[in-house]
Amino acid sequence: MKNIKKILAGATAVATLMAMAACGSSNESGDASDSQNLTIAWWGNQDRNEKQDAVDKAFEAANEGVSIDGQPSEWSDYWQKLSTSAAGDSMPDVIAMDYSYFNEYVENGLIIPLDEYIEDGTIDTTNIDESILASGQKDGSQYLISSGSSSPAMIYNKTLLDEAGIEMPEEMDLDEFKALAKEVYEKTGVKTNFRYYEASELLEYVMRGEGKTLFEDEGLGVTAEDVEPYFDVYEEGISEGWHISPEVFAEITAGSVDQDPVVYGSDPSSMSWVSFKFTSQMPAMQALTDDDLALAPWPAADVTAANYIKPGQFWAISKSCENPQLAAEFINYYTNNEEAVTTMGTDRGLPVSSAMMTVLEEQLSADEQEIATFLNDVVTPNSSAINPPSPAAASTVNSQTLPEIEENILYGAITAKDAAATFVEEANAAY
């Protein structure tokens, strides 16, 4: 965390100096806001990249003289690239933002408020629910516009379970999940991936189900005893043989949709029957397999308390953007233009504009309709308000602390009890 804080602190200082320098140079060479070039960065997969590229080209066609440089990345690379570009005052103009990084980027002055562009109508929020807008607000200002609504979901291989005669419960707690994972392994040889080496959303979800908040403002809101059952899933899974070994993950990109063990590989010992993702990732994963995938809530002691609706991604304008007016026009185009919305479909979740949702409903594929039904009928009536954005300390926990501890458990270097104690100590030290 200290390193990241230094990078971002450095980025802020450098950005300030660069902005001052840019102001000086603009008086000599013309107004920087005349720039008709936009760089747009996001994380995703090949399917999302192709759709986003089509939207970018449509925006260019609708705006003569405008040029867009799309910059896609995998999730694991995206944040490192963004930190590096922030330190060099060369952030892309429009950036995809995740809820877990929101506070960090606002507090370090790396993204700008959108209020003036909403007030003058450049970004039309008329048909966006207030609760959705609120998820992108901080200290009374609107910094982010959600690109779609999503929710946590187990994306599981329904074909595999049906052929094995295994019925997926509507809800389950951690003990029931472990029993199910063991049964799937015994009947099919296919193992389990318990969201290994990814961010802390699953741990946070499990804690919500216990009535606790993982990240509070001044430190963790949980104890080692609270989080030990989460780490125990890894310990039991690797000792009983039903969790995928860490060596398998050394051969793939952890967190990648394209290489997710649910849809990647052919050896059952390196494949998983389930992936802990978000509903917006379902179509991309379904496109990679002939087996039928389906959705179910993540496990928790109280699923209604744990579950929530989450913005799939946000759009933000970086501090270093030379033409924020044009960047705001792009965000509005993505949010409110029929061609853009129908091109993206449900890739980042259901459209946040109710008017655009009406347009899209008529064109939903079977998979997209399944997502809409899951969100409307399963999650919405059985969920709670999303936690406030995580403090800046969460970025180190997500990128280093939690993945390294999970790795040590799977390699047998530490027990779940030791992992829980280490996690609480190191995560609190990151504040």
N, C-alpha and C positions, 0 to 999 in steps of 0.2 A: 504493500500500500504506500509505503513511504516513497518508493521509486515512482509510482504512478502520480502521487501527489506532487512530487518534484517535477515530473514531466508536465503536468497540467499547470502547476504554478509557473513553471518556466514558460509554458505556452501562453499563459495570460500576460506575463510580462513582455514576452516577445511580441505577442499580438498587439499590445498597446503601443509598443515602439513602432511596429510595422505600420499600424493604422495611422500614427502620427506622420510617419514617413510618406505613406500613401497620400494623405491629405495634402502634404506639401507638393508631391509630384503631380497630383491631379490638376493643380492650378497652372502647371507648366505645360502639360500635354493634353488637357481636355478633361471633361467630366468622366470619372470612372463609371458612373451609372449609365453611360452610353453603351457599355459592353452588352453585346447580344449573345454572348456565349455563357452557357450554364454547365457546370459540372455537377452531376447528380450521383450520389453514392448510396448503395444499399447492400444488405447481405441477403443471400438466398441460394437458390439452386438453378440448374440450367433452365427448367421450365419457367421459373419466375423471371430469370434474366431475359428470356426471349419475349415474354409478355411486356416487361418493362421497356425493352428496346422498341417494341411496336408502339407503345404509348409515347415514348420520347420522339419517335419519328412523326407521329401524328401531330404532336405539339409543334414540331418544327414546320410541318406543312401548313398548319393553321396560323403560323406567325412568321411571315416572310423575313428572312435575314437572321433568324434565330438559329443557333447551333447548339446541340447538346452533346456533351461527352459523358456517357454512362460509365460508371465505375463499380461493377458488382464484385463482391467478395464472399467467401465462406464466412460464417459467423465467427469462427475462431480467429480469422485473420483481420476481420473488419475493424475491431476496436483497436488493435495494435496500429493498423494503418492510420486510423483516425487520430490517435494520440500523437503519432509521429508527424502527421500533417498539421496538427494543432501547434505543436512545438515549433514548426517552421512557418507558421502563419500562411499555410497553403491548404487549408481545409476546403473540401468541395463546397460549392455554393448551397446546394440542397442536400441534406443528409437524412438518412433513415435513423431514427432514434428508438431505443428500447426503454421501456418504463424503468428498468433497473439502473439505467445510466442518466436518467433525467436530471436528478438533483445535482449530480457531479458536473454536468455540462452547463447548467444554469449558474451554479455557484462559482464556476471558474470563468464566467462571462464568455463562453464559447458559442452560444446561440443567442439570437436576438428575439425580443418580443414581437408578436404578430399583430398586436392590437390595432395599430394604425391601418393595416391592410384589411382588417376585418371591418373596422369602422367606416372606411371609405368604399367598402363593397368589393375590393379586389378579391378577397377570399370570402365567398358567400357561405355563411354558416346557418342560414335560415332554417334548413331542414335537418340540422344536426341536433340531437337531443342534448340538453344541458348537462346531463351526467357524463356524456361522452366528451363534451368540450372540457368539463371540469378535470378530466384525467390528464389534460395537457396544460393545466394552469399551475402557476406558482406565484405566491405573493401578489395575487390580484392581476397578474398578467398572463396572457395566452402565449405560450411558447411553442406548443406542438399542436398539430392537427392529426388525429388518428386516421390511419389509412385503411382501417377495417376492424371489425369486432371479432374476437376469437375467444377460446377458452381452453384450459388444460384438458387433454384427452389422452387416454390410452388408445393408440391406433394398433389394433391387434389383427392377427391373421385368422379371420373367421372360418375360412376354408379348412385350415389345419385343425382348429378346435372341433368343427362339425364332424370331420372325418374321424377324429379320435373319440367322438361321443362325449365331448366336454362342453357343458353349458356355461356361458359367461354370465356371472352374477350381475345384476343391475348396479350394485354397490358392494364394496368390501373394505375391510380394514387390513392392516399390514399382515396380521397373522393369516387371514384368509387368502391374501395375495400370495404369501409364501407357500401355502398349501397348494394353491392352484398352479404356481410355477413348477413345483415339484411334480405334480400330477402330469402336466404337459410334457415335462422331460421324460418321465417314466414311460409314457405312452407313445411318444413321438421321437424322442432323442433331441428335440429342438430345445435350446436353452433360453435363458432370460437375460435381457439387458435392463438393469434398474437405473436407467438414465445416468450411466457411468460417464464421468469426466465432462459433465455439462454443468451449467449454472445451477444455482440453489433453489430454483422454483419448486422442485418436488419436495425438498426438505421444508421449505417455507409452507407449502400446501399441507404437509403432514402436521406441522406445528399448528396451523390454523385449525385443523380438525381436532386438536387438543385444547383449543381456546387460547393459544399463545401466539405471540408475534415474534418472528425470528429476528428481524432487524428493527430495533428501536433507535431513537435519535442519539442516545449517548452510549449505546452498547447493545449486546444481544439481550433479547427478552426471554431467553431460554437457558436451562441448565444442562450440564452433561447428562444427567438422568433423563431429561426430556428428549434429547436427540439420540440417545443410545439405541433405541429400537429401530431408528432409520438405518444406522450403520450395521445393525445386526442382520439386516436383509442381505447385505454383501457378505458378511462373515458366514452366515448359514448357507447362502447360495453357492459360495465357492467351496466350502467344506463338504457339502452334499452333492456337488457336481452339477447343479442346475443353472448356475450363473456362468456366463461367458467368461473365459479366462482373459487376463489382461494382455496376453501375447496376441490375441486376435485383434485387439484395438490398436496394437502397434502397427498393424498392416493396413489400417483404414483411418479416415479422418473422423474422429469422434465428434458427434453432433451433426455431421453431414446427413442431409436427407438422402442424397444419392447413394451414399455408402452405409446407410442405416442397416443393421443386421436383420431387420424385418424383410428387407427387399434386396439385400446384397449377399452374394455368395450362394453356394449350393450344398456345403457340408453342414448337416444339422448342428454339429458341435460348435460351429462359428456363427450360427444364425439364432435370432431371437423371435419368439412368437409375438412379442409386444414391444412397442416403442412409446416412451413418455414424451409426447410432443404437444402441439396445439392444433386445434381443429383446422386452422388455415393451411396446415402442412399435409392434410389428408390427400387432396387431389394429386399433388406432386408424387407422393409415395405410391398411390394407387396406380399411377401411370407406369410405375417401374416393375409391376408384378401382375401376373395373370390371376393370382389368388384374390379372393374377395377380402378386403380389409373393412373393419368396422370400428365404431367408436364406443368408449365407455369412460366413466369418470375415473380419475386417479384414486388410489386407495387412501382411506383416512378413517379415523375413529368416528368422525361426524362429517360426512361428505357435504352436507348442506352448509356447514360452517366453513369448510375448507374451500369449496368451489367458488369460482368467480368468473365474470366476464372481463376479458383483457383486450386492450387495443392490440391488434396484430403487429403493427409497426406504427410509428409516428413519422411525420415529415417535419423537419425543422430547417431554418435558414441559419447558416453559420455566420459568425461574427465577421469573417473575412470576405463575405460575399460582396462583389462589386456592384451588382445590380439587384438589390433585394426586391424591387418592384417586379422585375421579371420573374424572380424566384417565387414570389407570392402568386403571380399569375399561373405559374406551373402547378403549384399546390392546389389552386382552385380548379385548374383543368383536370388534374388527377381525381379530385373529389367530386366534381359536379358535371363533368362532360360525359355524355352517354357512350361515346366511342371508347373513351378511356376506361370507364367502369365496366363495360361489357368485354373489353379486351382483357382486363385483369381478372374478371370473374371473382371468385372467392379466394384468390391466391393469398391475400393478406387478411382474409376474413370477410364477413358480410359488409357491404357498403355502409358507411356511417350516415349518409344522406338518405332520409326516408324516401325522397323522390327517386333517387337512383336505385334504391332497393326494389321499388315497384317496377322499374324498368328491367332490372336484372332477374326478378322472379320468373319472368316469362321465358328466360333463356337458360335456367339452371340445368346442369347435367344431373344425372342420377346421384353421383357422388356429392355434388354441391347441394342438392336437395337434402341429402342425408345429413350434411353439416347443418343446414338451416333447421331441420327438424330437431337435431340434437341440441342446438343452442336454444331453440324456442321452447321445446317440450321437456328436455332433461335438465339443462343447466339453469336457464333463467328462473324457473319456479323453485329450484333447489340450490340456491347459491347465496353468497353474502357479498357485501361491498369489498372491492379490492383493497389491499393494504395501501397506505400512502407510499409514494416513491421511496425506494431504499436510500439510505445515506451513502455518501461517497465510499465509505469503508466496504460496502458490498462488492465493489468491483474487484478488490483483491481477493475477497472470500470466493467469489465466483470463478476467477481466473486462475487462482493458485491454491488457496487453502483447502477448499473442498475437494477439487480434483486430486490433489496430491495425497490427501488422507484416504480417499476411496481407492486410489492405486495401491497404497501401502496395505490396506486390508486385503485386497484381492491377491496380492503377492504373499500374504501371510506374515508380513512384517510386524503388524500390530493387531490387537483384538478390537472388537467393536467398542468395548469399554474404554480402552486406551484412546481409540479414535475419537470418541465423544469428548473425553477430557481435553485432548489436544485441540480439537476443533473449537471448543468454547474458549480456551486460552488464547489461541492464535487469532481467532475472529475478533475477540474483544481487543486484542493488541493492535488490530488494524484501524481502530477508531482514532 
